[in-house]
Amino acid sequence: MKIHEYQGKAILREYGVPCPTGTSPTRPGRPRRSRRKLGGKVVVKAQVHAGGRGKAGGVKLVDDPAAAEAAAKQILA
């Protein structure tokens, strides 16, 4: 079975397993709002069915809303 990280977290939460809070923005501008909502440092990740997304540039640690939006645009490009 192939599922994305956010889908796996949803399944785990159904069974009471604690998981880090996250969002799954689907439109431009949403990463910025998600970063504001979560606060602190956040990780912007590509949701793909493949290994090595970090080595391929699909995982970015960001400090502020503008950086979250820029990272998401870079990953989507």
N, C-alpha and C positions, 0 to 999 in steps of 0.2 A: 504494500500500500504506500503510495506517495502522498504526503500531505505537507503543507507549508507549516512553518514554525508557529504562526498565529493560530492555525487550526489545531495543532498538537496541544498548545496551551489551553485552548478552549475545552478540549477533551479531558485534559488533566484536571482542570478546575471543576468540571462536572463531578469528579470523584474526590474532591476536597484537597487536591494537591496544590500547595502554595506555588504560585508562579509570579515572576516579575510583571509589573504593570506595563502595558504597551498599547499602541494604537496601530491601525493599518490604513494610513492615508491612501486614497485612491485618485485624488485630483490635485492639480497644481495649487500650491498655497497651503495645502493641508499639513505638510510636514512642519511648517512654521507654527501653525496653531497647535499641533500635537506637541511640539517641543515646549511651548508655553504652558500647556496643560500639565505635562509631566514634570517640568522644572529640572534644574541641575543638568549634569551631563547626560546625554542620551546617545544611543547608537542607532544610526540609520542603516537598515539592512535591505538588500535585495531579497525578495521572496521568490526563489527559484528551486526547481527540483534538480539540483546539481551540487556536487561537493566542491570545495575550494572557493566558495564565493568571497572569502576574505582575501585570498591571494589574487583573485581576479578584480579586486577593487569594489566588491559588493557590500562591504561593511565599513562604515565611517563613524568615528567617535566625534561628537560635536558639542560645543559649549553654549551656543545661543541659537535663537530662532532663525536668524538669517543663514547661519552655517548649516542648519538642518535642511532648509530649503535648497541651498546650493548643493549639498551632498546628494539630496534626492534627485535633483536635475542631472547631476553628473552620472549617477547610477543609471538613470533612465535613458541617458544619451547613449 
